[in-house]
């Protein structure tokens, strides 16, 4: 999974298709009755259809492209791309912590030495229709967030990292509010172009 934060996208394709059909019907009705003297009811109906189309499009919720991680990709003059490869799903009470794995790709034309990759939790967003109550970073546990790498990356080469885990932190209060929550992770790579550090 690429950890770049993805933008919101527009309404669903089905809604857009419905709006297009409504607009075509409205235009056909106006053309059909354009030469007649009593076009008042037709115009009113056409305006009603257009208003309905507008309301349908405006009421369509924006679909947030899903992502559960963010990256800090730039280190000095280097151009590093960090990709999370592990799927972090199924966290809950009594569930075992999940391993965090990923890869670092050197998108520059220079050699880069990767010292370590560090992961942090930046935010937690409650899932849709989640139970009332609080769900935040304190409901989760991140262990061994600094993952040593200690390898050189040539231009456009990749390497893998691992070692951190993400688990659910059991509390004495009800944690149903965390069902289907999205945990946002941020990755930072410690890197240098200094050959003496290799």
N, C-alpha and C positions, 0 to 999 in steps of 0.2 A: 504494500500500500504506500503510495507516494504521500509524504507528509506535508506537501504544500497545502496551505489553506485554500479551499475552493470557494468561489463566490456563490451567492444565491443565484438561482436560475429563475426563469419566468414561470408562468402558470403551465399546467399540464397540457399536452398536445390536444387531448380531447376537448378541452374548453376552448382552445384557440380554433379548432375545427368547427365547433358549434357556432362561435361568433362569426366565422367566415360564411357559414351557411345562412345565418340570420341576415347578414349584410347583403348577400346575393338575393335572397327572397325579397328584402325591402327594395332593392334596386329594380328588380323585375316588376314588382307591384307599381312602383312609381312610373316606369316606362309604359306599362300597360294602360294606365289610366291618365297619362299625361295630356291626351287630347280631349278629354271629357270636361264638361263644365263643373260637375259636382265632384270635385276631388278632395273635398274637406275630410270626409271619413277615411279615405284611403291614406291621406297625408297623416292623419292622427294615428292610424294603425301602423304606418311606417315608422313614425316617431316612437311609438310604443315599443315596436320591435327593436329599434336601435337603442332605446333606453335599456331594454332588457339585456341586449347584447353587452352594453357597457357595464351594467351591474354585474352580469355574470363574469366578465373578465376582471373587473375590479375586486370582486369577492373571492376570486381564486387565490388561495394562499401561495406565496412564493415557496418553492421547493428548495430547501437548503441542501446543497450537495453535501453528502455525509463525509465527515472526516473526524478522526479522534486523535489527531496529533498535529502539532505545529513544528516548524523547524527554525533554527537559527543557522542559516546556510552559509553565511559569509564569514570568513576569518581573514582579516587583512586583505591582501591582494589575491588570496586563493578563492576558488569557486568550487565549493563542495556541496554536493547534493546528498541529503540523508533520507533514506527510505526505510520505513518500519516494515519488517517482513512478518512479524508475529501478529496473530489475530487475538485481540484481547476481548474475549466475550465469555460470559458465564460467571462473572464475579458475583459473589454473594456470601452470606453467612456460611461458615464451615467449608467453603470451597477453597481448594488449594490455590496459592498465588500463581499467577501466570508469568511465564518467562517473556522478557522483552528482547527481541532480536531485530537486527536491521543491517543495512549496508551503507557504506559511504562511497560516493563516486566523485572522482576528481575531474571536474569539467574544464579545468584549465590546461594550458600547454606547458605547465611547469611541474616539476616533482614536488610533492608535498608529504611531509612526515606527520602522521596522525598519532598524537600522543594518547588521546582518550576521547570517548564520546560520553557526554553527560545528559541524562534525561531528568526533567522536572515536570511536576503536575502544575498546570497554570490555572485551570478552572474545571468545574463540573457543571454540566447543564442537565437539569432534570428532564426525564423523558416525557413525551406527550401523555396526557391523562395520568400522570404519576399521582400517587397518594399525597395528601396534604402533609406538610412537614418539611424539614430541612434536609438537604443532601449537598455536601460540599467536600472539599479536599480532605477534611478530617475523617471522612468515612472510608478512606482508602489508605493503603500503606505502600510506599515505594521503597524497596530495599536495594542496596548496592547501586545507587543511581550513576556512579562514575564507573564506566566500563573501559578499562585499559585496553589499548590497541597496540601501540608501539611498533607500527609498521610504516614503511614508505609507500606512497602511491605515485605511480608514474602518471603521465598525462592520460586522461580518459580511462584510468583503471578503477576498479572497485575492490573493496574488501568488506568483510562482515564484522559485526560486533555483537556481543551478548553479555549476559551477567546480571542485569537488573531484573527485578520481578515486581509485579503489581498485584496487590491483594486487597481484600475487603477487610476493613477494620471493624470488628464486632463491637457494638456499644450496648449499653444497658437499656437504651431507648429504642422505640420502633424505628426501623430503617426502611420501611416500605417505600418511602419517597425516593429511594435510590434505584428502584426498578427501572431498567432501560435507560439509565442515565448515560450521558456521553462524557468521558473523561478526556480532557484536552492535554496532550503531552507536548513538551517542547524539547528539542534536541540541540545540543551545542557540541561542536567538535573542537578540541584543542589541537591546533596544527601549526606547523612552521615550515618555512622554506630554507631554514638554516641547515646546511649539510653537516655542521658540527654536532647537531643534536641527534644524528642518526646513530 
